Amino acid sequence: MAGNKLHEMKSNIDEHEFHILFERLVDSMTNPATFKRDEFVQILFDLCKLFDICRGVTEFYAGPVEEQLGNGEILEDYNDGRKGEVVLFKRVVTSQFTVVKNTLWRPTNTFPLTELDMQRLDLVIRSLISFISRNRLTTEVERLAFFDVSGYPNLNTQGFYFDKPLPVDEFEKRLKDGYVVA
């Protein structure tokens, strides 16, 4: 009887170090009250070093159109300066049509990644994308609440940031009187 394929696979990655880093990564992503961005980024950088990743880019787009136009936000861009080729690319479109993409590069002259290594790297990337999607989605849902289904501003949800709308003459009078919005 053949054993479990995962147990039969060999890895070029230190298994113990991977498990410690992955556990720290998951812990940092699941405890929002104790989330520290600097520690989170350092764990990601340590994982990149472990897998000999020379570049990793995580991008966020408010929707597919913004993605096509290139109007996104680069959330993280790890680059150690070495040239490489893409070894893993993930693109996720959420239920709110936000897009999260992650691309990883490795130098061509480095140790090969085994199937087990690729599965572990895939697990890290899926966890990262899930975390980003959850956190960025909240912001996008809040932003989208200001628009109706046709894309026009939803006047029912609009509030006043500073003060209620004023006629021009009243606004000018307040300016002359030194009215300051704080």
C-alpha positions as a Python dict, from the first residue, in 0.01 Angstrom:
ca = {
    (1, 'M'): (0, 0, 0),
    (2, 'A'): (143, 333, -109),
    (3, 'G'): (192, 602, 157),
    (4, 'N'): (58, 954, 149),
    (5, 'K'): (214, 1138, -147),
    (6, 'L'): (287, 1447, 62),
    (7, 'H'): (490, 1240, 308),
    (8, 'E'): (681, 1079, 21),
    (9, 'M'): (779, 1414, -130),
    (10, 'K'): (1112, 1567, -44),
    (11, 'S'): (1155, 1935, 20),
    (12, 'N'): (1444, 2172, -32),
    (13, 'I'): (1300, 2399, 238),
    (14, 'D'): (1374, 2361, 610),
    (15, 'E'): (1043, 2210, 726),
    (16, 'H'): (1076, 2321, 1089),
    (17, 'E'): (1157, 2681, 994),
    (18, 'F'): (864, 2687, 747),
    (19, 'H'): (616, 2569, 1012),
    (20, 'I'): (738, 2826, 1266),
    (21, 'L'): (716, 3112, 1013),
    (22, 'F'): (378, 3000, 880),
    (23, 'E'): (239, 2970, 1232),
    (24, 'R'): (363, 3323, 1310),
    (25, 'L'): (210, 3452, 985),
    (26, 'V'): (-130, 3297, 1054),
    (27, 'D'): (-122, 3417, 1414),
    (28, 'S'): (-48, 3774, 1304),
    (29, 'M'): (-333, 3764, 1051),
    (30, 'T'): (-595, 3619, 1287),
    (31, 'N'): (-547, 3851, 1583),
    (32, 'P'): (-652, 4197, 1459),
    (33, 'A'): (-621, 4345, 1808),
    (34, 'T'): (-250, 4261, 1817),
    (35, 'F'): (-173, 4307, 1445),
    (36, 'K'): (159, 4481, 1389),
    (37, 'R'): (231, 4559, 1026),
    (38, 'D'): (610, 4571, 1068),
    (39, 'E'): (617, 4222, 1222),
    (40, 'F'): (378, 4092, 954),
    (41, 'V'): (600, 4228, 674),
    (42, 'Q'): (913, 4086, 841),
    (43, 'I'): (753, 3738, 853),
    (44, 'L'): (671, 3767, 482),
    (45, 'F'): (1029, 3873, 408),
    (46, 'D'): (1162, 3579, 611),
    (47, 'L'): (938, 3343, 413),
    (48, 'C'): (1067, 3496, 89),
    (49, 'K'): (1423, 3431, 201),
    (50, 'L'): (1336, 3074, 301),
    (51, 'F'): (1196, 2999, -46),
    (52, 'D'): (1468, 3207, -215),
    (53, 'I'): (1213, 3449, -360),
    (54, 'C'): (1389, 3745, -519),
    (55, 'R'): (1074, 3950, -572),
    (56, 'G'): (715, 3940, -452),
    (57, 'V'): (443, 4190, -541),
    (58, 'T'): (94, 4209, -393),
    (59, 'E'): (-151, 4438, -572),
    (60, 'F'): (-505, 4548, -490),
    (61, 'Y'): (-762, 4686, -736),
    (62, 'A'): (-1108, 4824, -653),
    (63, 'G'): (-1245, 4630, -953),
    (64, 'P'): (-1159, 4465, -1287),
    (65, 'V'): (-1181, 4796, -1476),
    (66, 'E'): (-927, 4954, -1240),
    (67, 'E'): (-709, 4647, -1294),
    (68, 'Q'): (-726, 4688, -1673),
    (69, 'L'): (-643, 5057, -1641),
    (70, 'G'): (-357, 4983, -1400),
    (71, 'N'): (-519, 5199, -1131),
    (72, 'G'): (-435, 4978, -837),
    (73, 'E'): (-244, 4992, -517),
    (74, 'I'): (78, 4802, -454),
    (75, 'L'): (41, 4677, -100),
    (76, 'E'): (381, 4515, -75),
    (77, 'D'): (680, 4493, -308),
    (78, 'Y'): (965, 4279, -181),
    (79, 'N'): (1270, 4301, -405),
    (80, 'D'): (1620, 4190, -308),
    (81, 'G'): (1768, 4318, -636),
    (82, 'R'): (1828, 3985, -807),
    (83, 'K'): (1673, 3907, -1146),
    (84, 'G'): (1435, 3615, -1173),
    (85, 'E'): (1137, 3455, -1341),
    (86, 'V'): (778, 3418, -1225),
    (87, 'V'): (723, 3095, -1031),
    (88, 'L'): (380, 3166, -885),
    (89, 'F'): (94, 3397, -981),
    (90, 'K'): (-242, 3419, -806),
    (91, 'R'): (-534, 3644, -895),
    (92, 'V'): (-848, 3651, -683),
    (93, 'V'): (-1170, 3839, -759),
    (94, 'T'): (-1383, 3881, -446),
    (95, 'S'): (-1761, 3878, -426),
    (96, 'Q'): (-1749, 4260, -437),
    (97, 'F'): (-1536, 4236, -755),
    (98, 'T'): (-1223, 4371, -593),
    (99, 'V'): (-908, 4211, -733),
    (100, 'V'): (-602, 4096, -538),
    (101, 'K'): (-298, 3973, -729),
    (102, 'N'): (25, 3823, -602),
    (103, 'T'): (328, 3745, -816),
    (104, 'L'): (650, 3577, -700),
    (105, 'W'): (983, 3558, -881),
    (106, 'R'): (1285, 3333, -814),
    (107, 'P'): (1635, 3347, -960),
    (108, 'T'): (1689, 3094, -1237),
    (109, 'N'): (2017, 2973, -1086),
    (110, 'T'): (1878, 2866, -748),
    (111, 'F'): (1775, 2531, -600),
    (112, 'P'): (1457, 2388, -757),
    (113, 'L'): (1128, 2394, -570),
    (114, 'T'): (972, 2053, -527),
    (115, 'E'): (598, 1989, -554),
    (116, 'L'): (575, 2003, -174),
    (117, 'D'): (761, 2336, -170),
    (118, 'M'): (521, 2476, -431),
    (119, 'Q'): (222, 2358, -226),
    (120, 'R'): (361, 2529, 83),
    (121, 'L'): (430, 2848, -111),
    (122, 'D'): (79, 2832, -256),
    (123, 'L'): (-62, 2797, 97),
    (124, 'V'): (125, 3108, 210),
    (125, 'I'): (2, 3309, -89),
    (126, 'R'): (-359, 3195, -52),
    (127, 'S'): (-351, 3288, 317),
    (128, 'L'): (-201, 3628, 236),
    (129, 'I'): (-459, 3700, -37),
    (130, 'S'): (-742, 3591, 192),
    (131, 'F'): (-616, 3824, 465),
    (132, 'I'): (-581, 4119, 228),
    (133, 'S'): (-919, 4052, 67),
    (134, 'R'): (-1093, 4046, 405),
    (135, 'N'): (-933, 4368, 525),
    (136, 'R'): (-946, 4566, 201),
    (137, 'L'): (-1301, 4447, 127),
    (138, 'T'): (-1430, 4632, 434),
    (139, 'T'): (-1294, 4958, 294),
    (140, 'E'): (-1439, 4889, -50),
    (141, 'V'): (-1784, 4799, 86),
    (142, 'E'): (-1786, 5126, 277),
    (143, 'R'): (-1682, 5314, -38),
    (144, 'L'): (-1943, 5136, -252),
    (145, 'A'): (-2219, 5220, -3),
    (146, 'F'): (-2198, 5578, -131),
    (147, 'F'): (-2314, 5469, -479),
    (148, 'D'): (-2642, 5322, -601),
    (149, 'V'): (-2666, 5017, -830),
    (150, 'S'): (-2622, 5230, -1142),
    (151, 'G'): (-2298, 5382, -1011),
    (152, 'Y'): (-2434, 5728, -927),
    (153, 'P'): (-2380, 5885, -586),
    (154, 'N'): (-2645, 5759, -346),
    (155, 'L'): (-2778, 6079, -194),
    (156, 'N'): (-2960, 5885, 78),
    (157, 'T'): (-2631, 5778, 234),
    (158, 'Q'): (-2437, 6101, 189),
    (159, 'G'): (-2348, 6286, 507),
    (160, 'F'): (-2174, 6615, 568),
    (161, 'Y'): (-1802, 6603, 639),
    (162, 'F'): (-1780, 6955, 778),
    (163, 'D'): (-2113, 7136, 769),
    (164, 'K'): (-2451, 7136, 593),
    (165, 'P'): (-2473, 7284, 242),
    (166, 'L'): (-2505, 7664, 246),
    (167, 'P'): (-2622, 7923, -5),
    (168, 'V'): (-2330, 8113, -159),
    (169, 'D'): (-2407, 8440, 22),
    (170, 'E'): (-2418, 8265, 363),
    (171, 'F'): (-2090, 8086, 286),
    (172, 'E'): (-1924, 8417, 188),
    (173, 'K'): (-2053, 8581, 506),
    (174, 'R'): (-1904, 8303, 719),
    (175, 'L'): (-1570, 8341, 539),
    (176, 'K'): (-1568, 8717, 607),
    (177, 'D'): (-1654, 8655, 974),
    (178, 'G'): (-1354, 8421, 1004),
    (179, 'Y'): (-1555, 8098, 1033),
    (180, 'V'): (-1311, 7810, 1055),
    (181, 'V'): (-1389, 7443, 997),
    (182, 'A'): (-1192, 7236, 1241),
}
